[in-house]
Amino acid sequence: MKEFSADKFCRDLTALRGNENQTTFAEKLNINRSTLSLLENGKQIPTLDILSRVCDLCGKNTDEYFVESTTDALVYLMGSLTESDKAMIAEMAERIRIKEKYELLARREKYVVD
């Protein structure tokens, strides 16, 4: 399963902006300056539209920001576990992913985006 690499996106977005101020760069992307700030700080994940605009500016493909999910040693353990253990671990991993999404949404609500 592939997941979005927010760290890579933040680094690339900041590098792409360079010394240009946020207001001017945000206008190039057709977004608000506050949205750009949230994107650069990893507090907001870009929409596919924004991701596409950033990729157009830097000449990259959107696929470069989606990487294979690394579930650490869990992936290696899955081969040596019973089916019931695999199901329990998969359910736990899904709960963790859901919790992470809720935490991200909670952080996003602390910021007002125009």
C-alpha positions as a Markdown table, in Angstrom:
| # | Residue | x | y | z |
|---|---|---|---|---|
| 1 | Met | 0.0 | 0.0 | 0.0 |
| 2 | Lys | 1.3 | 3.4 | -0.9 |
| 3 | Glu | 1.0 | 6.5 | 1.4 |
| 4 | Phe | 1.7 | 10.2 | 1.0 |
| 5 | Ser | 5.2 | 11.3 | 2.0 |
| 6 | Ala | 4.3 | 14.6 | 3.8 |
| 7 | Asp | 8.0 | 15.1 | 4.8 |
| 8 | Lys | 9.3 | 14.9 | 1.3 |
| 9 | Phe | 6.5 | 17.2 | 0.1 |
| 10 | Cys | 7.3 | 19.8 | 2.8 |
| 11 | Arg | 11.0 | 19.8 | 2.0 |
| 12 | Asp | 10.4 | 20.1 | -1.7 |
| 13 | Leu | 7.8 | 22.8 | -1.3 |
| 14 | Thr | 10.1 | 24.9 | 0.9 |
| 15 | Ala | 13.0 | 24.4 | -1.5 |
| 16 | Leu | 10.8 | 25.3 | -4.5 |
| 17 | Arg | 9.8 | 28.6 | -2.8 |
| 18 | Gly | 13.4 | 29.4 | -2.0 |
| 19 | Asn | 13.8 | 33.0 | -1.0 |
| 20 | Glu | 10.5 | 34.1 | -2.5 |
| 21 | Asn | 8.0 | 35.4 | 0.1 |
| 22 | Gln | 5.1 | 33.2 | 1.0 |
| 23 | Thr | 2.5 | 35.6 | -0.3 |
| 24 | Thr | 4.0 | 35.8 | -3.8 |
| 25 | Phe | 4.6 | 32.1 | -4.0 |
| 26 | Ala | 1.1 | 31.3 | -2.7 |
| 27 | Glu | -0.3 | 33.5 | -5.5 |
| 28 | Lys | 1.6 | 31.3 | -8.0 |
| 29 | Leu | -0.1 | 28.3 | -6.6 |
| 30 | Asn | -3.5 | 30.0 | -6.4 |
| 31 | Ile | -3.8 | 29.4 | -2.7 |
| 32 | Asn | -3.9 | 31.5 | 0.4 |
| 33 | Arg | -0.6 | 32.4 | 2.2 |
| 34 | Ser | -1.9 | 30.7 | 5.4 |
| 35 | Thr | -2.5 | 27.5 | 3.4 |
| 36 | Leu | 1.0 | 27.6 | 2.1 |
| 37 | Ser | 2.3 | 28.1 | 5.6 |
| 38 | Leu | 0.4 | 25.0 | 6.8 |
| 39 | Leu | 1.6 | 23.0 | 3.9 |
| 40 | Glu | 5.2 | 23.9 | 4.5 |
| 41 | Asn | 5.0 | 23.1 | 8.2 |
| 42 | Gly | 3.3 | 19.7 | 7.6 |
| 43 | Lys | 0.1 | 20.7 | 9.4 |
| 44 | Gln | -2.0 | 20.3 | 6.3 |
| 45 | Ile | -1.8 | 17.7 | 3.5 |
| 46 | Pro | -2.2 | 19.1 | 0.0 |
| 47 | Thr | -5.3 | 18.4 | -2.1 |
| 48 | Leu | -4.6 | 16.6 | -5.3 |
| 49 | Asp | -5.1 | 19.9 | -7.1 |
| 50 | Ile | -2.5 | 21.7 | -5.1 |
| 51 | Leu | -0.1 | 18.7 | -5.3 |
| 52 | Ser | -0.5 | 18.8 | -9.1 |
| 53 | Arg | 0.2 | 22.5 | -9.3 |
| 54 | Val | 3.4 | 22.1 | -7.1 |
| 55 | Cys | 4.5 | 19.2 | -9.4 |
| 56 | Asp | 3.9 | 21.3 | -12.5 |
| 57 | Leu | 6.1 | 24.0 | -11.0 |
| 58 | Cys | 9.0 | 21.7 | -10.0 |
| 59 | Gly | 8.7 | 19.3 | -12.9 |
| 60 | Lys | 8.0 | 16.3 | -10.8 |
| 61 | Asn | 5.4 | 13.6 | -11.1 |
| 62 | Thr | 2.8 | 13.3 | -8.3 |
| 63 | Asp | 3.7 | 9.6 | -7.9 |
| 64 | Glu | 7.1 | 10.7 | -6.4 |
| 65 | Tyr | 5.2 | 11.7 | -3.3 |
| 66 | Phe | 3.6 | 8.4 | -2.7 |
| 67 | Val | 5.8 | 5.7 | -1.2 |
| 68 | Glu | 5.4 | 2.1 | -0.2 |
| 69 | Ser | 4.0 | 1.9 | 3.3 |
| 70 | Thr | 6.7 | 0.8 | 5.7 |
| 71 | Thr | 5.0 | -1.0 | 8.6 |
| 72 | Asp | 8.5 | -1.7 | 10.1 |
| 73 | Ala | 9.1 | -5.3 | 11.2 |
| 74 | Leu | 5.4 | -6.0 | 11.2 |
| 75 | Val | 5.5 | -6.8 | 7.4 |
| 76 | Tyr | 8.3 | -9.4 | 8.1 |
| 77 | Leu | 6.4 | -11.0 | 11.0 |
| 78 | Met | 3.2 | -11.4 | 9.0 |
| 79 | Gly | 4.8 | -14.4 | 7.1 |
| 80 | Ser | 5.4 | -16.4 | 10.3 |
| 81 | Leu | 2.1 | -15.7 | 12.1 |
| 82 | Thr | -1.2 | -17.6 | 12.3 |
| 83 | Glu | -4.1 | -16.3 | 10.3 |
| 84 | Ser | -5.9 | -15.2 | 13.4 |
| 85 | Asp | -2.8 | -13.3 | 14.6 |
| 86 | Lys | -2.5 | -11.7 | 11.2 |
| 87 | Ala | -6.1 | -10.5 | 11.3 |
| 88 | Met | -5.7 | -9.1 | 14.8 |
| 89 | Ile | -2.5 | -7.2 | 13.8 |
| 90 | Ala | -4.1 | -5.9 | 10.6 |
| 91 | Glu | -7.1 | -4.6 | 12.7 |
| 92 | Met | -4.7 | -3.0 | 15.2 |
| 93 | Ala | -2.7 | -1.3 | 12.4 |
| 94 | Glu | -6.0 | 0.0 | 10.9 |
| 95 | Arg | -7.0 | 1.5 | 14.2 |
| 96 | Ile | -3.6 | 3.2 | 14.5 |
| 97 | Arg | -4.0 | 4.7 | 11.0 |
| 98 | Ile | -7.5 | 5.9 | 11.9 |
| 99 | Lys | -6.2 | 7.4 | 15.2 |
| 100 | Glu | -3.4 | 9.2 | 13.2 |
| 101 | Lys | -6.0 | 10.6 | 10.8 |
| 102 | Tyr | -8.0 | 12.0 | 13.7 |
| 103 | Glu | -4.9 | 13.5 | 15.3 |
| 104 | Leu | -4.1 | 15.2 | 12.0 |
| 105 | Leu | -7.7 | 16.6 | 11.7 |
| 106 | Ala | -7.5 | 17.8 | 15.4 |
| 107 | Arg | -4.3 | 19.7 | 14.6 |
| 108 | Arg | -5.9 | 21.2 | 11.4 |
| 109 | Glu | -8.8 | 22.5 | 13.4 |
| 110 | Lys | -6.5 | 24.6 | 15.6 |
| 111 | Tyr | -5.6 | 26.7 | 12.5 |
| 112 | Val | -8.0 | 28.8 | 10.5 |
| 113 | Val | -7.6 | 28.5 | 6.8 |
| 114 | Asp | -9.2 | 31.1 | 4.6 |
